[in-house]
Amino acid sequence: MASNFLRTLFRPGAIAQQKAWGSYESYARMIAAGAPGPDRLGEKEAAFIAARDSFYIASRTDDGWPYIQHRGGPKGFLKRLGGNRIGFADYRGNRQYLSVANIEADDRVALFLMDYPNRRRLKMIGHAHRIDADDDPETAQALQDPGYPAKIERCFLIDIVGFDWNCPQHITPRLDGEAIAEHVQPLHDEIADLKSRIVALNAHPDQGD
């Protein structure tokens, strides 16, 4: 059971609210049943991470303001590097460097990974640090997205300390272009077949009797 996520985030204020609203005991049992130390990423989590083409990462400014950034790329651009470490390449963007600055001030981050078609989501928390691509070309190469020609400016490495699978309630299913194309392809095939039959019937109208 992944319990360190709850153990880490359930601070006195949250626990007081849980006790007031009657949910504390069930969560306390979940935490007690889990192993001490970081929640270990397994094959289920690794497969889910590898299938994502986007995620959200939250950090905080040096004076405490929360900041959420969307990151996107080809499926698998967020990579598990072994154990509980994941990472991704950072290419040149709008050059605001908000996440870069935030992580330098406070390395704690939260990640939110969504699978809308299957109504699944995975939350993770961890410690992040950046490396410049020129300083560690081996890691940069491991995080390079195949077929993407842009030069990596830096890489972010995140050591996960906890994760939590959310229930699917209130997740609205959404399909991306690839999934939609897969679903409608049989209709395109049927339309093409019907068109070819119409052409054949027009060429030989007597065969339609």
Secondary structure, DSSP 8 states (H G I E B T S, - for coil): ---HHHHHH--HHHHHHHHHHT-HHHHHHHHHHS-SSS----HHHHHHHHT-SEEEEEEE-TTS-EEEEEEE-STT-SEEEETTEEEEEEE--SS--HHHHHHHH--EEEEEEEETTTTEEEEEEEEEEEEETTT-HHHHHHH--TT--S-EEEEEEEEEEEEEE---TT------HHHHHHHHHHHHHHHHHHHHHHHHHHH-GGGG-
